[in-house]
Amino acid sequence: MAVPGGGLQISTNEFNFVAPESGYVREDGDQMFHDEERWRSRHTSKYFLRLKDGRLAFIEFFISPQGDHFFEAKGYLNPSGSRNLEFIPEAQPKPERYE
């Protein structure tokens, strides 16, 4: 995973709502091959992101490389530029329904 013009940092804290001020790197990643002992059929990563424009975000990325081969990403961005990335359900827009 890479953030062009910005950076990312692995989240190791259970309190993922305050982004760190520093310590971001341009990219992070790990390769696992099916025949390795450390192979896992599912993987979750959590990162703080510093975007190119300086805003901060948090992303949780889940991947299942076998079976149905799918991934899921959830992200939170504070458009004000604050380090506070706490999710506030009542502040979220209501999803549109298509019928």
Phi and psi restraints in degrees (range 20) as a CNS / XPLOR table:
assign (resid 1 and name C) (resid 2 and name N)
       (resid 2 and name CA) (resid 2 and name C) 1.0 -140.7 20.0 2
assign (resid 2 and name N) (resid 2 and name CA)
       (resid 2 and name C) (resid 3 and name N) 1.0 152.1 20.0 2
assign (resid 2 and name C) (resid 3 and name N)
       (resid 3 and name CA) (resid 3 and name C) 1.0 -123.0 20.0 2
assign (resid 3 and name N) (resid 3 and name CA)
       (resid 3 and name C) (resid 4 and name N) 1.0 94.7 20.0 2
assign (resid 3 and name C) (resid 4 and name N)
       (resid 4 and name CA) (resid 4 and name C) 1.0 -59.7 20.0 2
assign (resid 4 and name N) (resid 4 and name CA)
       (resid 4 and name C) (resid 5 and name N) 1.0 127.1 20.0 2
assign (resid 4 and name C) (resid 5 and name N)
       (resid 5 and name CA) (resid 5 and name C) 1.0 77.6 20.0 2
assign (resid 5 and name N) (resid 5 and name CA)
       (resid 5 and name C) (resid 6 and name N) 1.0 1.4 20.0 2
assign (resid 5 and name C) (resid 6 and name N)
       (resid 6 and name CA) (resid 6 and name C) 1.0 -138.8 20.0 2
assign (resid 6 and name N) (resid 6 and name CA)
       (resid 6 and name C) (resid 7 and name N) 1.0 -142.4 20.0 2
assign (resid 6 and name C) (resid 7 and name N)
       (resid 7 and name CA) (resid 7 and name C) 1.0 -165.4 20.0 2
assign (resid 7 and name N) (resid 7 and name CA)
       (resid 7 and name C) (resid 8 and name N) 1.0 173.1 20.0 2
assign (resid 7 and name C) (resid 8 and name N)
       (resid 8 and name CA) (resid 8 and name C) 1.0 -142.0 20.0 2
assign (resid 8 and name N) (resid 8 and name CA)
       (resid 8 and name C) (resid 9 and name N) 1.0 161.4 20.0 2
assign (resid 8 and name C) (resid 9 and name N)
       (resid 9 and name CA) (resid 9 and name C) 1.0 -147.5 20.0 2
assign (resid 9 and name N) (resid 9 and name CA)
       (resid 9 and name C) (resid 10 and name N) 1.0 130.6 20.0 2
assign (resid 9 and name C) (resid 10 and name N)
       (resid 10 and name CA) (resid 10 and name C) 1.0 -63.8 20.0 2
assign (resid 10 and name N) (resid 10 and name CA)
       (resid 10 and name C) (resid 11 and name N) 1.0 136.2 20.0 2
assign (resid 10 and name C) (resid 11 and name N)
       (resid 11 and name CA) (resid 11 and name C) 1.0 -91.0 20.0 2
assign (resid 11 and name N) (resid 11 and name CA)
       (resid 11 and name C) (resid 12 and name N) 1.0 122.3 20.0 2
assign (resid 11 and name C) (resid 12 and name N)
       (resid 12 and name CA) (resid 12 and name C) 1.0 -115.1 20.0 2
assign (resid 12 and name N) (resid 12 and name CA)
       (resid 12 and name C) (resid 13 and name N) 1.0 8.3 20.0 2
assign (resid 12 and name C) (resid 13 and name N)
       (resid 13 and name CA) (resid 13 and name C) 1.0 -107.3 20.0 2
assign (resid 13 and name N) (resid 13 and name CA)
       (resid 13 and name C) (resid 14 and name N) 1.0 139.9 20.0 2
assign (resid 13 and name C) (resid 14 and name N)
       (resid 14 and name CA) (resid 14 and name C) 1.0 -70.8 20.0 2
assign (resid 14 and name N) (resid 14 and name CA)
       (resid 14 and name C) (resid 15 and name N) 1.0 -19.2 20.0 2
assign (resid 14 and name C) (resid 15 and name N)
       (resid 15 and name CA) (resid 15 and name C) 1.0 -97.2 20.0 2
assign (resid 15 and name N) (resid 15 and name CA)
       (resid 15 and name C) (resid 16 and name N) 1.0 85.9 20.0 2
assign (resid 15 and name C) (resid 16 and name N)
       (resid 16 and name CA) (resid 16 and name C) 1.0 -89.3 20.0 2
assign (resid 16 and name N) (resid 16 and name CA)
       (resid 16 and name C) (resid 17 and name N) 1.0 22.6 20.0 2
assign (resid 16 and name C) (resid 17 and name N)
       (resid 17 and name CA) (resid 17 and name C) 1.0 -104.6 20.0 2
assign (resid 17 and name N) (resid 17 and name CA)
       (resid 17 and name C) (resid 18 and name N) 1.0 1.5 20.0 2
assign (resid 17 and name C) (resid 18 and name N)
       (resid 18 and name CA) (resid 18 and name C) 1.0 -124.5 20.0 2
assign (resid 18 and name N) (resid 18 and name CA)
       (resid 18 and name C) (resid 19 and name N) 1.0 112.4 20.0 2
assign (resid 18 and name C) (resid 19 and name N)
       (resid 19 and name CA) (resid 19 and name C) 1.0 -72.9 20.0 2
assign (resid 19 and name N) (resid 19 and name CA)
       (resid 19 and name C) (resid 20 and name N) 1.0 140.5 20.0 2
assign (resid 19 and name C) (resid 20 and name N)
       (resid 20 and name CA) (resid 20 and name C) 1.0 -65.3 20.0 2
assign (resid 20 and name N) (resid 20 and name CA)
       (resid 20 and name C) (resid 21 and name N) 1.0 154.3 20.0 2
assign (resid 20 and name C) (resid 21 and name N)
       (resid 21 and name CA) (resid 21 and name C) 1.0 -77.3 20.0 2
assign (resid 21 and name N) (resid 21 and name CA)
       (resid 21 and name C) (resid 22 and name N) 1.0 -32.7 20.0 2
assign (resid 21 and name C) (resid 22 and name N)
       (resid 22 and name CA) (resid 22 and name C) 1.0 -144.7 20.0 2
assign (resid 22 and name N) (resid 22 and name CA)
       (resid 22 and name C) (resid 23 and name N) 1.0 -179.9 20.0 2
assign (resid 22 and name C) (resid 23 and name N)
       (resid 23 and name CA) (resid 23 and name C) 1.0 97.3 20.0 2
assign (resid 23 and name N) (resid 23 and name CA)
       (resid 23 and name C) (resid 24 and name N) 1.0 12.4 20.0 2
assign (resid 23 and name C) (resid 24 and name N)
       (resid 24 and name CA) (resid 24 and name C) 1.0 -82.5 20.0 2
assign (resid 24 and name N) (resid 24 and name CA)
       (resid 24 and name C) (resid 25 and name N) 1.0 142.2 20.0 2
assign (resid 24 and name C) (resid 25 and name N)
       (resid 25 and name CA) (resid 25 and name C) 1.0 -119.3 20.0 2
assign (resid 25 and name N) (resid 25 and name CA)
       (resid 25 and name C) (resid 26 and name N) 1.0 157.6 20.0 2
assign (resid 25 and name C) (resid 26 and name N)
       (resid 26 and name CA) (resid 26 and name C) 1.0 -64.9 20.0 2
assign (resid 26 and name N) (resid 26 and name CA)
       (resid 26 and name C) (resid 27 and name N) 1.0 -38.2 20.0 2
assign (resid 26 and name C) (resid 27 and name N)
       (resid 27 and name CA) (resid 27 and name C) 1.0 -149.4 20.0 2
assign (resid 27 and name N) (resid 27 and name CA)
       (resid 27 and name C) (resid 28 and name N) 1.0 160.5 20.0 2
assign (resid 27 and name C) (resid 28 and name N)
       (resid 28 and name CA) (resid 28 and name C) 1.0 -151.0 20.0 2
assign (resid 28 and name N) (resid 28 and name CA)
       (resid 28 and name C) (resid 29 and name N) 1.0 147.4 20.0 2
assign (resid 28 and name C) (resid 29 and name N)
       (resid 29 and name CA) (resid 29 and name C) 1.0 -179.4 20.0 2
assign (resid 29 and name N) (resid 29 and name CA)
       (resid 29 and name C) (resid 30 and name N) 1.0 164.1 20.0 2
assign (resid 29 and name C) (resid 30 and name N)
       (resid 30 and name CA) (resid 30 and name C) 1.0 -147.9 20.0 2
assign (resid 30 and name N) (resid 30 and name CA)
       (resid 30 and name C) (resid 31 and name N) 1.0 138.1 20.0 2
assign (resid 30 and name C) (resid 31 and name N)
       (resid 31 and name CA) (resid 31 and name C) 1.0 -107.4 20.0 2
assign (resid 31 and name N) (resid 31 and name CA)
       (resid 31 and name C) (resid 32 and name N) 1.0 135.9 20.0 2
assign (resid 31 and name C) (resid 32 and name N)
       (resid 32 and name CA) (resid 32 and name C) 1.0 -125.9 20.0 2
assign (resid 32 and name N) (resid 32 and name CA)
       (resid 32 and name C) (resid 33 and name N) 1.0 135.1 20.0 2
assign (resid 32 and name C) (resid 33 and name N)
       (resid 33 and name CA) (resid 33 and name C) 1.0 -109.5 20.0 2
assign (resid 33 and name N) (resid 33 and name CA)
       (resid 33 and name C) (resid 34 and name N) 1.0 146.4 20.0 2
assign (resid 33 and name C) (resid 34 and name N)
       (resid 34 and name CA) (resid 34 and name C) 1.0 -56.6 20.0 2
assign (resid 34 and name N) (resid 34 and name CA)
       (resid 34 and name C) (resid 35 and name N) 1.0 -29.3 20.0 2
assign (resid 34 and name C) (resid 35 and name N)
       (resid 35 and name CA) (resid 35 and name C) 1.0 -91.3 20.0 2
assign (resid 35 and name N) (resid 35 and name CA)
       (resid 35 and name C) (resid 36 and name N) 1.0 5.8 20.0 2
assign (resid 35 and name C) (resid 36 and name N)
       (resid 36 and name CA) (resid 36 and name C) 1.0 -87.0 20.0 2
assign (resid 36 and name N) (resid 36 and name CA)
       (resid 36 and name C) (resid 37 and name N) 1.0 152.9 20.0 2
assign (resid 36 and name C) (resid 37 and name N)
       (resid 37 and name CA) (resid 37 and name C) 1.0 -64.2 20.0 2
assign (resid 37 and name N) (resid 37 and name CA)
       (resid 37 and name C) (resid 38 and name N) 1.0 -32.3 20.0 2
assign (resid 37 and name C) (resid 38 and name N)
       (resid 38 and name CA) (resid 38 and name C) 1.0 -85.5 20.0 2
assign (resid 38 and name N) (resid 38 and name CA)
       (resid 38 and name C) (resid 39 and name N) 1.0 7.8 20.0 2
assign (resid 38 and name C) (resid 39 and name N)
       (resid 39 and name CA) (resid 39 and name C) 1.0 -58.0 20.0 2
assign (resid 39 and name N) (resid 39 and name CA)
       (resid 39 and name C) (resid 40 and name N) 1.0 137.7 20.0 2
assign (resid 39 and name C) (resid 40 and name N)
       (resid 40 and name CA) (resid 40 and name C) 1.0 -130.1 20.0 2
assign (resid 40 and name N) (resid 40 and name CA)
       (resid 40 and name C) (resid 41 and name N) 1.0 144.3 20.0 2
assign (resid 40 and name C) (resid 41 and name N)
       (resid 41 and name CA) (resid 41 and name C) 1.0 -81.9 20.0 2
assign (resid 41 and name N) (resid 41 and name CA)
       (resid 41 and name C) (resid 42 and name N) 1.0 -10.7 20.0 2
assign (resid 41 and name C) (resid 42 and name N)
       (resid 42 and name CA) (resid 42 and name C) 1.0 -142.5 20.0 2
assign (resid 42 and name N) (resid 42 and name CA)
       (resid 42 and name C) (resid 43 and name N) 1.0 147.2 20.0 2
assign (resid 42 and name C) (resid 43 and name N)
       (resid 43 and name CA) (resid 43 and name C) 1.0 -146.1 20.0 2
assign (resid 43 and name N) (resid 43 and name CA)
       (resid 43 and name C) (resid 44 and name N) 1.0 135.3 20.0 2
assign (resid 43 and name C) (resid 44 and name N)
       (resid 44 and name CA) (resid 44 and name C) 1.0 -123.3 20.0 2
assign (resid 44 and name N) (resid 44 and name CA)
       (resid 44 and name C) (resid 45 and name N) 1.0 133.7 20.0 2
assign (resid 44 and name C) (resid 45 and name N)
       (resid 45 and name CA) (resid 45 and name C) 1.0 -127.2 20.0 2
assign (resid 45 and name N) (resid 45 and name CA)
       (resid 45 and name C) (resid 46 and name N) 1.0 144.3 20.0 2
assign (resid 45 and name C) (resid 46 and name N)
       (resid 46 and name CA) (resid 46 and name C) 1.0 -125.5 20.0 2
assign (resid 46 and name N) (resid 46 and name CA)
       (resid 46 and name C) (resid 47 and name N) 1.0 129.6 20.0 2
assign (resid 46 and name C) (resid 47 and name N)
       (resid 47 and name CA) (resid 47 and name C) 1.0 -134.4 20.0 2
assign (resid 47 and name N) (resid 47 and name CA)
       (resid 47 and name C) (resid 48 and name N) 1.0 146.0 20.0 2
assign (resid 47 and name C) (resid 48 and name N)
       (resid 48 and name CA) (resid 48 and name C) 1.0 -91.3 20.0 2
assign (resid 48 and name N) (resid 48 and name CA)
       (resid 48 and name C) (resid 49 and name N) 1.0 141.5 20.0 2
assign (resid 48 and name C) (resid 49 and name N)
       (resid 49 and name CA) (resid 49 and name C) 1.0 -120.9 20.0 2
assign (resid 49 and name N) (resid 49 and name CA)
       (resid 49 and name C) (resid 50 and name N) 1.0 141.0 20.0 2
assign (resid 49 and name C) (resid 50 and name N)
       (resid 50 and name CA) (resid 50 and name C) 1.0 -111.9 20.0 2
assign (resid 50 and name N) (resid 50 and name CA)
       (resid 50 and name C) (resid 51 and name N) 1.0 113.3 20.0 2
assign (resid 50 and name C) (resid 51 and name N)
       (resid 51 and name CA) (resid 51 and name C) 1.0 -77.7 20.0 2
assign (resid 51 and name N) (resid 51 and name CA)
       (resid 51 and name C) (resid 52 and name N) 1.0 167.8 20.0 2
assign (resid 51 and name C) (resid 52 and name N)
       (resid 52 and name CA) (resid 52 and name C) 1.0 -55.6 20.0 2
assign (resid 52 and name N) (resid 52 and name CA)
       (resid 52 and name C) (resid 53 and name N) 1.0 -36.0 20.0 2
assign (resid 52 and name C) (resid 53 and name N)
       (resid 53 and name CA) (resid 53 and name C) 1.0 -85.5 20.0 2
assign (resid 53 and name N) (resid 53 and name CA)
       (resid 53 and name C) (resid 54 and name N) 1.0 4.3 20.0 2
assign (resid 53 and name C) (resid 54 and name N)
       (resid 54 and name CA) (resid 54 and name C) 1.0 94.3 20.0 2
assign (resid 54 and name N) (resid 54 and name CA)
       (resid 54 and name C) (resid 55 and name N) 1.0 -12.1 20.0 2
assign (resid 54 and name C) (resid 55 and name N)
       (resid 55 and name CA) (resid 55 and name C) 1.0 -69.3 20.0 2
assign (resid 55 and name N) (resid 55 and name CA)
       (resid 55 and name C) (resid 56 and name N) 1.0 156.1 20.0 2
assign (resid 55 and name C) (resid 56 and name N)
       (resid 56 and name CA) (resid 56 and name C) 1.0 -110.1 20.0 2
assign (resid 56 and name N) (resid 56 and name CA)
       (resid 56 and name C) (resid 57 and name N) 1.0 150.1 20.0 2
assign (resid 56 and name C) (resid 57 and name N)
       (resid 57 and name CA) (resid 57 and name C) 1.0 -148.4 20.0 2
assign (resid 57 and name N) (resid 57 and name CA)
       (resid 57 and name C) (resid 58 and name N) 1.0 169.5 20.0 2
assign (resid 57 and name C) (resid 58 and name N)
       (resid 58 and name CA) (resid 58 and name C) 1.0 -132.4 20.0 2
assign (resid 58 and name N) (resid 58 and name CA)
       (resid 58 and name C) (resid 59 and name N) 1.0 137.0 20.0 2
assign (resid 58 and name C) (resid 59 and name N)
       (resid 59 and name CA) (resid 59 and name C) 1.0 -135.0 20.0 2
assign (resid 59 and name N) (resid 59 and name CA)
       (resid 59 and name C) (resid 60 and name N) 1.0 138.1 20.0 2
assign (resid 59 and name C) (resid 60 and name N)
       (resid 60 and name CA) (resid 60 and name C) 1.0 -115.8 20.0 2
assign (resid 60 and name N) (resid 60 and name CA)
       (resid 60 and name C) (resid 61 and name N) 1.0 124.2 20.0 2
assign (resid 60 and name C) (resid 61 and name N)
       (resid 61 and name CA) (resid 61 and name C) 1.0 -121.1 20.0 2
assign (resid 61 and name N) (resid 61 and name CA)
       (resid 61 and name C) (resid 62 and name N) 1.0 126.1 20.0 2
assign (resid 61 and name C) (resid 62 and name N)
       (resid 62 and name CA) (resid 62 and name C) 1.0 -121.4 20.0 2
assign (resid 62 and name N) (resid 62 and name CA)
       (resid 62 and name C) (resid 63 and name N) 1.0 134.7 20.0 2
assign (resid 62 and name C) (resid 63 and name N)
       (resid 63 and name CA) (resid 63 and name C) 1.0 -135.5 20.0 2
assign (resid 63 and name N) (resid 63 and name CA)
       (resid 63 and name C) (resid 64 and name N) 1.0 140.4 20.0 2
assign (resid 63 and name C) (resid 64 and name N)
       (resid 64 and name CA) (resid 64 and name C) 1.0 -123.2 20.0 2
assign (resid 64 and name N) (resid 64 and name CA)
       (resid 64 and name C) (resid 65 and name N) 1.0 99.1 20.0 2
assign (resid 64 and name C) (resid 65 and name N)
       (resid 65 and name CA) (resid 65 and name C) 1.0 -81.7 20.0 2
assign (resid 65 and name N) (resid 65 and name CA)
       (resid 65 and name C) (resid 66 and name N) 1.0 1.8 20.0 2
assign (resid 65 and name C) (resid 66 and name N)
       (resid 66 and name CA) (resid 66 and name C) 1.0 -127.3 20.0 2
assign (resid 66 and name N) (resid 66 and name CA)
       (resid 66 and name C) (resid 67 and name N) 1.0 168.9 20.0 2
assign (resid 66 and name C) (resid 67 and name N)
       (resid 67 and name CA) (resid 67 and name C) 1.0 73.7 20.0 2
assign (resid 67 and name N) (resid 67 and name CA)
       (resid 67 and name C) (resid 68 and name N) 1.0 -115.6 20.0 2
assign (resid 67 and name C) (resid 68 and name N)
       (resid 68 and name CA) (resid 68 and name C) 1.0 -80.1 20.0 2
assign (resid 68 and name N) (resid 68 and name CA)
       (resid 68 and name C) (resid 69 and name N) 1.0 -7.4 20.0 2
assign (resid 68 and name C) (resid 69 and name N)
       (resid 69 and name CA) (resid 69 and name C) 1.0 51.7 20.0 2
assign (resid 69 and name N) (resid 69 and name CA)
       (resid 69 and name C) (resid 70 and name N) 1.0 75.1 20.0 2
assign (resid 69 and name C) (resid 70 and name N)
       (resid 70 and name CA) (resid 70 and name C) 1.0 -134.0 20.0 2
assign (resid 70 and name N) (resid 70 and name CA)
       (resid 70 and name C) (resid 71 and name N) 1.0 165.6 20.0 2
assign (resid 70 and name C) (resid 71 and name N)
       (resid 71 and name CA) (resid 71 and name C) 1.0 -140.6 20.0 2
assign (resid 71 and name N) (resid 71 and name CA)
       (resid 71 and name C) (resid 72 and name N) 1.0 161.4 20.0 2
assign (resid 71 and name C) (resid 72 and name N)
       (resid 72 and name CA) (resid 72 and name C) 1.0 -139.1 20.0 2
assign (resid 72 and name N) (resid 72 and name CA)
       (resid 72 and name C) (resid 73 and name N) 1.0 137.3 20.0 2
assign (resid 72 and name C) (resid 73 and name N)
       (resid 73 and name CA) (resid 73 and name C) 1.0 -130.7 20.0 2
assign (resid 73 and name N) (resid 73 and name CA)
       (resid 73 and name C) (resid 74 and name N) 1.0 132.9 20.0 2
assign (resid 73 and name C) (resid 74 and name N)
       (resid 74 and name CA) (resid 74 and name C) 1.0 -121.9 20.0 2
assign (resid 74 and name N) (resid 74 and name CA)
       (resid 74 and name C) (resid 75 and name N) 1.0 135.4 20.0 2
assign (resid 74 and name C) (resid 75 and name N)
       (resid 75 and name CA) (resid 75 and name C) 1.0 -138.4 20.0 2
assign (resid 75 and name N) (resid 75 and name CA)
       (resid 75 and name C) (resid 76 and name N) 1.0 155.0 20.0 2
assign (resid 75 and name C) (resid 76 and name N)
       (resid 76 and name CA) (resid 76 and name C) 1.0 -132.7 20.0 2
assign (resid 76 and name N) (resid 76 and name CA)
       (resid 76 and name C) (resid 77 and name N) 1.0 131.4 20.0 2
assign (resid 76 and name C) (resid 77 and name N)
       (resid 77 and name CA) (resid 77 and name C) 1.0 -129.4 20.0 2
assign (resid 77 and name N) (resid 77 and name CA)
       (resid 77 and name C) (resid 78 and name N) 1.0 133.5 20.0 2
assign (resid 77 and name C) (resid 78 and name N)
       (resid 78 and name CA) (resid 78 and name C) 1.0 -101.2 20.0 2
assign (resid 78 and name N) (resid 78 and name CA)
       (resid 78 and name C) (resid 79 and name N) 1.0 106.1 20.0 2
assign (resid 78 and name C) (resid 79 and name N)
       (resid 79 and name CA) (resid 79 and name C) 1.0 -65.2 20.0 2
assign (resid 79 and name N) (resid 79 and name CA)
       (resid 79 and name C) (resid 80 and name N) 1.0 -16.7 20.0 2
assign (resid 79 and name C) (resid 80 and name N)
       (resid 80 and name CA) (resid 80 and name C) 1.0 -75.4 20.0 2
assign (resid 80 and name N) (resid 80 and name CA)
       (resid 80 and name C) (resid 81 and name N) 1.0 -16.5 20.0 2
assign (resid 80 and name C) (resid 81 and name N)
       (resid 81 and name CA) (resid 81 and name C) 1.0 93.7 20.0 2
assign (resid 81 and name N) (resid 81 and name CA)
       (resid 81 and name C) (resid 82 and name N) 1.0 -2.7 20.0 2
assign (resid 81 and name C) (resid 82 and name N)
       (resid 82 and name CA) (resid 82 and name C) 1.0 -66.7 20.0 2
assign (resid 82 and name N) (resid 82 and name CA)
       (resid 82 and name C) (resid 83 and name N) 1.0 154.7 20.0 2
assign (resid 82 and name C) (resid 83 and name N)
       (resid 83 and name CA) (resid 83 and name C) 1.0 -76.3 20.0 2
assign (resid 83 and name N) (resid 83 and name CA)
       (resid 83 and name C) (resid 84 and name N) 1.0 -11.8 20.0 2
assign (resid 83 and name C) (resid 84 and name N)
       (resid 84 and name CA) (resid 84 and name C) 1.0 -77.7 20.0 2
assign (resid 84 and name N) (resid 84 and name CA)
       (resid 84 and name C) (resid 85 and name N) 1.0 117.0 20.0 2
assign (resid 84 and name C) (resid 85 and name N)
       (resid 85 and name CA) (resid 85 and name C) 1.0 -116.4 20.0 2
assign (resid 85 and name N) (resid 85 and name CA)
       (resid 85 and name C) (resid 86 and name N) 1.0 24.4 20.0 2
assign (resid 85 and name C) (resid 86 and name N)
       (resid 86 and name CA) (resid 86 and name C) 1.0 -64.7 20.0 2
assign (resid 86 and name N) (resid 86 and name CA)
       (resid 86 and name C) (resid 87 and name N) 1.0 134.8 20.0 2
assign (resid 86 and name C) (resid 87 and name N)
       (resid 87 and name CA) (resid 87 and name C) 1.0 -76.7 20.0 2
assign (resid 87 and name N) (resid 87 and name CA)
       (resid 87 and name C) (resid 88 and name N) 1.0 127.7 20.0 2
assign (resid 87 and name C) (resid 88 and name N)
       (resid 88 and name CA) (resid 88 and name C) 1.0 -120.9 20.0 2
assign (resid 88 and name N) (resid 88 and name CA)
       (resid 88 and name C) (resid 89 and name N) 1.0 99.7 20.0 2
assign (resid 88 and name C) (resid 89 and name N)
       (resid 89 and name CA) (resid 89 and name C) 1.0 -54.2 20.0 2
assign (resid 89 and name N) (resid 89 and name CA)
       (resid 89 and name C) (resid 90 and name N) 1.0 -41.8 20.0 2
assign (resid 89 and name C) (resid 90 and name N)
       (resid 90 and name CA) (resid 90 and name C) 1.0 -70.9 20.0 2
assign (resid 90 and name N) (resid 90 and name CA)
       (resid 90 and name C) (resid 91 and name N) 1.0 -12.5 20.0 2
assign (resid 90 and name C) (resid 91 and name N)
       (resid 91 and name CA) (resid 91 and name C) 1.0 -91.6 20.0 2
assign (resid 91 and name N) (resid 91 and name CA)
       (resid 91 and name C) (resid 92 and name N) 1.0 -1.4 20.0 2
assign (resid 91 and name C) (resid 92 and name N)
       (resid 92 and name CA) (resid 92 and name C) 1.0 -84.7 20.0 2
assign (resid 92 and name N) (resid 92 and name CA)
       (resid 92 and name C) (resid 93 and name N) 1.0 143.2 20.0 2
assign (resid 92 and name C) (resid 93 and name N)
       (resid 93 and name CA) (resid 93 and name C) 1.0 -67.1 20.0 2
assign (resid 93 and name N) (resid 93 and name CA)
       (resid 93 and name C) (resid 94 and name N) 1.0 148.4 20.0 2
assign (resid 93 and name C) (resid 94 and name N)
       (resid 94 and name CA) (resid 94 and name C) 1.0 -74.6 20.0 2
assign (resid 94 and name N) (resid 94 and name CA)
       (resid 94 and name C) (resid 95 and name N) 1.0 134.8 20.0 2
assign (resid 94 and name C) (resid 95 and name N)
       (resid 95 and name CA) (resid 95 and name C) 1.0 -66.7 20.0 2
assign (resid 95 and name N) (resid 95 and name CA)
       (resid 95 and name C) (resid 96 and name N) 1.0 146.0 20.0 2
assign (resid 95 and name C) (resid 96 and name N)
       (resid 96 and name CA) (resid 96 and name C) 1.0 -83.0 20.0 2
assign (resid 96 and name N) (resid 96 and name CA)
       (resid 96 and name C) (resid 97 and name N) 1.0 145.4 20.0 2
assign (resid 96 and name C) (resid 97 and name N)
       (resid 97 and name CA) (resid 97 and name C) 1.0 -107.3 20.0 2
assign (resid 97 and name N) (resid 97 and name CA)
       (resid 97 and name C) (resid 98 and name N) 1.0 134.0 20.0 2
assign (resid 97 and name C) (resid 98 and name N)
       (resid 98 and name CA) (resid 98 and name C) 1.0 -115.6 20.0 2
assign (resid 98 and name N) (resid 98 and name CA)
       (resid 98 and name C) (resid 99 and name N) 1.0 128.2 20.0 2
